[in-house]
Amino acid sequence: MNEENTKAQMRKGILEYCILAIIAREASYAPKIIAELKRASMIVVEGTIYPILSRQKNAGLLTYRWEESPQGPPRKYYSLTEKGRQHLASLDEAWNEMVAQINIIRNGE
């Protein structure tokens, strides 16, 4: 089995969760979100993030506003809606449960 492929699939599975977590800290625009994901070694390309942001917006998890940029065109800043905050809290619980379950399996408890 290809280790890198497995790692890529794991990252893909949690990318939507990570995007919501980044936006929860502060309103953000796509290139900044991509930079944070790359800084955390969650390698992504722009073509990956825009459909996710669009899906999350259409699901009512995000809202956005246009803001003038000191350099270049205006930026679309995303922020969480109340529904988005609730969804993120639910994902936080699911993540904590999953980590606990994996630890049980790994430790043979």
MDTraj code that builds the backbone (N, CA, C; nanometers):
import mdtraj as md
import numpy as np

residues = "MET ASN GLU GLU ASN THR LYS ALA GLN MET ARG LYS GLY ILE LEU GLU TYR CYS ILE LEU ALA ILE ILE ALA ARG GLU ALA SER TYR ALA PRO LYS ILE ILE ALA GLU LEU LYS ARG ALA SER MET ILE VAL VAL GLU GLY THR ILE TYR PRO ILE LEU SER ARG GLN LYS ASN ALA GLY LEU LEU THR TYR ARG TRP GLU GLU SER PRO GLN GLY PRO PRO ARG LYS TYR TYR SER LEU THR GLU LYS GLY ARG GLN HIS LEU ALA SER LEU ASP GLU ALA TRP ASN GLU MET VAL ALA GLN ILE ASN ILE ILE ARG ASN GLY GLU".split()
xyz = np.array([
    [0.0850, -0.1182, 0.0000],
    [0.0000, 0.0000, 0.0000],
    [0.0893, 0.1241, 0.0000],
    [0.0492, 0.2244, -0.0734],
    [0.1259, 0.3478, -0.0858],
    [0.1012, 0.4372, 0.0355],
    [0.2044, 0.4583, 0.1138],
    [0.1938, 0.5382, 0.2370],
    [0.1505, 0.6814, 0.2084],
    [0.2086, 0.7435, 0.1057],
    [0.1740, 0.8820, 0.0729],
    [0.0280, 0.8944, 0.0310],
    [-0.0224, 0.7970, -0.0415],
    [-0.1627, 0.7986, -0.0825],
    [-0.2543, 0.7903, 0.0398],
    [-0.2183, 0.7049, 0.1333],
    [-0.2969, 0.6919, 0.2564],
    [-0.2971, 0.8227, 0.3343],
    [-0.1812, 0.8843, 0.3464],
    [-0.1724, 1.0130, 0.4164],
    [-0.2553, 1.1195, 0.3456],
    [-0.2509, 1.1219, 0.2132],
    [-0.3291, 1.2196, 0.1366],
    [-0.4775, 1.1992, 0.1600],
    [-0.5219, 1.0741, 0.1659],
    [-0.6632, 1.0455, 0.1908],
    [-0.7042, 1.0891, 0.3318],
    [-0.6159, 1.0716, 0.4275],
    [-0.6445, 1.1150, 0.5643],
    [-0.6574, 1.2670, 0.5700],
    [-0.5651, 1.3382, 0.5027],
    [-0.5715, 1.4850, 0.4998],
    [-0.6997, 1.5317, 0.4329],
    [-0.7341, 1.4686, 0.3220],
    [-0.8552, 1.5064, 0.2490],
    [-0.9779, 1.4911, 0.3375],
    [-0.9792, 1.3859, 0.4181],
    [-1.0927, 1.3597, 0.5050],
    [-1.1141, 1.4650, 0.6133],
    [-1.0084, 1.5329, 0.6529],
    [-1.0233, 1.6311, 0.7610],
    [-1.0057, 1.7759, 0.7136],
    [-0.9904, 1.7955, 0.5842],
    [-0.9661, 1.9293, 0.5304],
    [-1.0819, 2.0251, 0.5595],
    [-1.2059, 1.9797, 0.5421],
    [-1.3210, 2.0670, 0.5682],
    [-1.3246, 2.1092, 0.7149],
    [-1.2915, 2.0167, 0.8021],
    [-1.2860, 2.0461, 0.9457],
    [-1.1782, 2.1506, 0.9741],
    [-1.0608, 2.1340, 0.9152],
    [-0.9508, 2.2278, 0.9362],
    [-0.9849, 2.3677, 0.8846],
    [-1.0518, 2.3754, 0.7720],
    [-1.0908, 2.5058, 0.7160],
    [-1.1849, 2.5771, 0.8114],
    [-1.2841, 2.5066, 0.8637],
    [-1.3755, 2.5685, 0.9602],
    [-1.3008, 2.6134, 1.0854],
    [-1.2062, 2.5334, 1.1315],
    [-1.1291, 2.5678, 1.2516],
    [-1.0471, 2.6949, 1.2291],
    [-0.9900, 2.7105, 1.1109],
    [-0.9121, 2.8311, 1.0798],
    [-1.0030, 2.9530, 1.0782],
    [-1.1167, 2.9411, 1.0109],
    [-1.2090, 3.0551, 0.9992],
    [-1.2710, 3.0887, 1.1341],
    [-1.2844, 2.9899, 1.2228],
    [-1.3419, 3.0158, 1.3553],
    [-1.2552, 3.1113, 1.4372],
    [-1.1241, 3.1077, 1.4148],
    [-1.0328, 3.1950, 1.4895],
    [-1.0494, 3.3404, 1.4480],
    [-1.0661, 3.3631, 1.3159],
    [-1.0881, 3.4974, 1.2640],
    [-1.1329, 3.4877, 1.1189],
    [-1.2089, 3.5868, 1.0734],
    [-1.2502, 3.5904, 0.9333],
    [-1.1252, 3.5843, 0.8465],
    [-1.1343, 3.5105, 0.7381],
    [-1.0152, 3.4893, 0.6568],
    [-1.0518, 3.4755, 0.5105],
    [-0.9531, 3.4969, 0.4232],
    [-0.9726, 3.4830, 0.2801],
    [-0.8931, 3.3623, 0.2309],
    [-0.9316, 3.3098, 0.1142],
    [-0.8798, 3.1812, 0.0661],
    [-0.7268, 3.1708, 0.0645],
    [-0.6535, 3.2665, 0.0056],
    [-0.5075, 3.2497, 0.0051],
    [-0.4465, 3.2418, 0.1456],
    [-0.5045, 3.3122, 0.2412],
    [-0.4541, 3.3053, 0.3782],
    [-0.4846, 3.1679, 0.4399],
    [-0.6023, 3.1146, 0.4105],
    [-0.6378, 2.9811, 0.4590],
    [-0.5424, 2.8776, 0.4010],
    [-0.5155, 2.8887, 0.2716],
    [-0.4222, 2.7973, 0.2055],
    [-0.2841, 2.8063, 0.2697],
    [-0.2385, 2.9283, 0.2978],
    [-0.1071, 2.9467, 0.3599],
    [-0.1016, 2.8795, 0.4973],
    [-0.2101, 2.8919, 0.5759],
    [-0.2125, 2.8275, 0.7078],
    [-0.2103, 2.6766, 0.6965],
    [-0.2847, 2.6240, 0.6002],
    [-0.2852, 2.4793, 0.5796],
    [-0.1475, 2.4301, 0.5364],
    [-0.0827, 2.5037, 0.4481],
    [0.0517, 2.4661, 0.4038],
    [0.1517, 2.4757, 0.5183],
    [0.1390, 2.5781, 0.6012],
    [0.2285, 2.5946, 0.7159],
    [0.2185, 2.4755, 0.8107],
    [0.0983, 2.4176, 0.8174],
    [0.0763, 2.3009, 0.9025],
    [0.1035, 2.1701, 0.8277],
    [0.1624, 2.1810, 0.7084],
    [0.1947, 2.0659, 0.6236],
    [0.0706, 1.9910, 0.5746],
    [-0.0412, 2.0608, 0.5661],
    [-0.1627, 2.0066, 0.5044],
    [-0.1614, 2.0578, 0.3610],
    [-0.0828, 1.9964, 0.2774],
    [-0.0573, 2.0458, 0.1429],
    [-0.1869, 2.0497, 0.0617],
    [-0.2203, 2.1693, 0.0142],
    [-0.3400, 2.1870, -0.0681],
    [-0.3078, 2.2846, -0.1807],
    [-0.3914, 2.2819, -0.2817],
    [-0.3810, 2.3776, -0.3916],
    [-0.5102, 2.4578, -0.3960],
    [-0.5040, 2.5739, -0.4577],
    [-0.6218, 2.6607, -0.4624],
    [-0.7430, 2.5898, -0.5189],
    [-0.7237, 2.5059, -0.6195],
    [-0.8356, 2.4359, -0.6820],
    [-0.9101, 2.3445, -0.5867],
    [-0.8474, 2.3097, -0.4748],
    [-0.9106, 2.2231, -0.3750],
    [-0.9963, 2.3019, -0.2784],
    [-0.9508, 2.4181, -0.2395],
    [-1.0162, 2.4912, -0.1310],
    [-1.1426, 2.5657, -0.1754],
    [-1.1434, 2.6199, -0.2956],
    [-1.2589, 2.6991, -0.3384],
    [-1.3884, 2.6189, -0.3441],
    [-1.3884, 2.4957, -0.3963],
    [-1.5133, 2.4185, -0.3923],
    [-1.5602, 2.3883, -0.2496],
    [-1.4653, 2.3665, -0.1591],
    [-1.5024, 2.3398, -0.0195],
    [-1.5657, 2.4639, 0.0420],
    [-1.5039, 2.5799, 0.0217],
    [-1.5610, 2.7041, 0.0743],
    [-1.7001, 2.7284, 0.0167],
    [-1.7171, 2.7035, -0.1107],
    [-1.8470, 2.7218, -0.1750],
    [-1.9508, 2.6263, -0.1160],
    [-1.9134, 2.5005, -0.0972],
    [-2.0037, 2.4015, -0.0379],
    [-2.0434, 2.4409, 0.1038],
    [-1.9446, 2.4868, 0.1810],
    [-1.9730, 2.5260, 0.3190],
    [-2.0634, 2.6497, 0.3234],
    [-2.0413, 2.7430, 0.2321],
    [-2.1278, 2.8614, 0.2246],
    [-2.2694, 2.8203, 0.1870],
    [-2.2836, 2.7350, 0.0860],
    [-2.4163, 2.6906, 0.0423],
    [-2.4891, 2.6101, 0.1487],
    [-2.4146, 2.5454, 0.2366],
    [-2.4738, 2.4692, 0.3466],
    [-2.5112, 2.5585, 0.4642],
    [-2.4803, 2.6891, 0.4539],
    [-2.5144, 2.7822, 0.5610],
    [-2.4141, 2.7865, 0.6744],
    [-2.2966, 2.7268, 0.6535],
    [-2.1941, 2.7245, 0.7583],
    [-2.1092, 2.8505, 0.7576],
    [-2.0986, 2.9142, 0.6403],
    [-2.0149, 3.0333, 0.6235],
    [-2.0945, 3.1468, 0.5620],
    [-2.0478, 3.2641, 0.5899],
    [-2.0928, 3.3842, 0.5213],
    [-1.9664, 3.4561, 0.4763],
    [-1.9816, 3.5565, 0.3908],
    [-1.8625, 3.6283, 0.3475],
    [-1.8934, 3.7754, 0.3261],
    [-1.7864, 3.8528, 0.3233],
    [-1.7956, 3.9952, 0.2929],
    [-1.6765, 4.0310, 0.2049],
    [-1.6947, 4.1281, 0.1191],
    [-1.5852, 4.1768, 0.0355],
    [-1.5157, 4.2898, 0.1098],
    [-1.3832, 4.2888, 0.1054],
    [-1.3059, 4.3931, 0.1713],
    [-1.1941, 4.4374, 0.0770],
    [-1.1763, 4.5676, 0.0676],
    [-1.0688, 4.6203, -0.0165],
    [-0.9346, 4.5701, 0.0343],
    [-0.8467, 4.5423, -0.0597],
    [-0.7146, 4.4937, -0.0260],
    [-0.6130, 4.6045, -0.0491],
    [-0.5121, 4.6159, 0.0386],
    [-0.4076, 4.7157, 0.0154],
    [-0.3251, 4.6833, -0.1097],
    [-0.3305, 4.5567, -0.1508],
    [-0.2577, 4.5132, -0.2704],
    [-0.3530, 4.4310, -0.3562],
    [-0.3802, 4.4766, -0.4755],
    [-0.4609, 4.3988, -0.5680],
    [-0.6105, 4.4158, -0.5494],
    [-0.6859, 4.3181, -0.6016],
    [-0.8328, 4.3276, -0.5998],
    [-0.8902, 4.3064, -0.4601],
    [-1.0191, 4.3369, -0.4418],
    [-1.0842, 4.3131, -0.3119],
    [-1.0769, 4.1648, -0.2748],
    [-1.0815, 4.1380, -0.1447],
    [-1.0740, 4.0013, -0.0948],
    [-1.2080, 3.9598, -0.0365],
    [-1.2419, 3.8334, -0.0542],
    [-1.3639, 3.7765, 0.0030],
    [-1.3260, 3.7123, 0.1369],
    [-1.3708, 3.7751, 0.2458],
    [-1.3427, 3.7249, 0.3802],
    [-1.4576, 3.6374, 0.4274],
    [-1.4253, 3.5148, 0.4665],
    [-1.5246, 3.4202, 0.5152],
    [-1.5283, 3.4225, 0.6672],
    [-1.6479, 3.4046, 0.7217],
    [-1.6627, 3.3898, 0.8661],
    [-1.7714, 3.2854, 0.8921],
    [-1.7696, 3.2279, 1.0114],
    [-1.8664, 3.1246, 1.0468],
    [-2.0007, 3.1859, 1.0822],
    [-2.1066, 3.1195, 1.0414],
    [-2.2407, 3.1542, 1.0870],
    [-2.2631, 3.0807, 1.2193],
    [-2.3751, 3.1056, 1.2829],
    [-2.4076, 3.0318, 1.4047],
    [-2.4177, 2.8826, 1.3732],
    [-2.4782, 2.8496, 1.2605],
    [-2.4867, 2.7093, 1.2179],
    [-2.3462, 2.6516, 1.1982],
    [-2.2552, 2.7313, 1.1446],
    [-2.1175, 2.6879, 1.1251],
    [-2.0475, 2.6618, 1.2574],
    [-2.0734, 2.7477, 1.3559],
    [-2.0134, 2.7281, 1.4890],
    [-2.0646, 2.5989, 1.5534],
    [-2.1943, 2.5738, 1.5386],
    [-2.2520, 2.4511, 1.5930],
    [-2.1949, 2.3284, 1.5224],
    [-2.1816, 2.3383, 1.3911],
    [-2.1249, 2.2273, 1.3132],
    [-1.9802, 2.2008, 1.3542],
    [-1.9029, 2.3069, 1.3725],
    [-1.7638, 2.2911, 1.4152],
    [-1.7568, 2.2278, 1.5537],
    [-1.8451, 2.2671, 1.6444],
    [-1.8473, 2.2071, 1.7782],
    [-1.8775, 2.0576, 1.7686],
    [-1.9677, 2.0209, 1.6796],
    [-2.0002, 1.8803, 1.6584],
    [-1.8798, 1.8050, 1.6013],
    [-1.8084, 1.8673, 1.5078],
    [-1.6886, 1.8050, 1.4521],
    [-1.5784, 1.7927, 1.5567],
    [-1.5675, 1.8925, 1.6450],
    [-1.4699, 1.8845, 1.7545],
    [-1.4981, 1.7618, 1.8414],
    [-1.6254, 1.7403, 1.8753],
    [-1.6634, 1.6238, 1.9559],
    [-1.6300, 1.4949, 1.8824],
    [-1.6651, 1.4898, 1.7535],
    [-1.6379, 1.3694, 1.6745],
    [-1.4879, 1.3422, 1.6667],
    [-1.4093, 1.4490, 1.6497],
    [-1.2631, 1.4336, 1.6422],
    [-1.2090, 1.3769, 1.7732],
    [-1.2527, 1.4333, 1.8861],
    [-1.2057, 1.3863, 2.0165],
    [-1.2436, 1.2402, 2.0402],
    [-1.3656, 1.2028, 1.9994],
    [-1.4086, 1.0631, 2.0132],
    [-1.3220, 0.9717, 1.9269],
    [-1.2947, 1.0149, 1.8042],
    [-1.2153, 0.9333, 1.7133],
    [-1.0729, 0.9143, 1.7654],
    [-1.0135, 1.0214, 1.8161],
    [-0.8780, 1.0105, 1.8716],
    [-0.8787, 0.9124, 1.9887],
    [-0.9792, 0.9216, 2.0747],
    [-0.9879, 0.8292, 2.1885],
    [-1.0038, 0.6847, 2.1396],
    [-1.0868, 0.6648, 2.0375],
    [-1.1071, 0.5297, 1.9838],
    [-0.9780, 0.4753, 1.9230],
    [-0.9073, 0.5595, 1.8491],
    [-0.7810, 0.5149, 1.7884],
    [-0.6790, 0.4823, 1.8971],
    [-0.6748, 0.5624, 2.0012],
    [-0.5824, 0.5341, 2.1116],
    [-0.6128, 0.4017, 2.1785],
    [-0.7413, 0.3694, 2.1912],
    [-0.7797, 0.2393, 2.2491],
    [-0.7292, 0.1262, 2.1607],
    [-0.7498, 0.1414, 2.0308],
    [-0.7063, 0.0376, 1.9374],
    [-0.5537, 0.0270, 1.9374],
    [-0.4851, 0.1405, 1.9300],
    [-0.3388, 0.1398, 1.9243],
    [-0.2763, 0.0815, 2.0516],
    [-0.3386, 0.1116, 2.1653],
    [-0.2832, 0.0663, 2.2929],
    [-0.3371, -0.0690, 2.3373],
    [-0.4304, -0.1247, 2.2631],
    [-0.4854, -0.2568, 2.2957],
    [-0.5653, -0.2607, 2.4234],
    [-0.6264, -0.1522, 2.4561],
    [-0.7055, -0.1459, 2.5815],
    [-0.8411, -0.2093, 2.5641],
])
top = md.Topology()
chain = top.add_chain()
for i, resn in enumerate(residues, 1):
    res = top.add_residue(resn, chain, resSeq=i)
    for name in ("N", "CA", "C"):
        top.add_atom(name, md.element.get_by_symbol(name[0]), res)
traj = md.Trajectory(xyz[None], top)
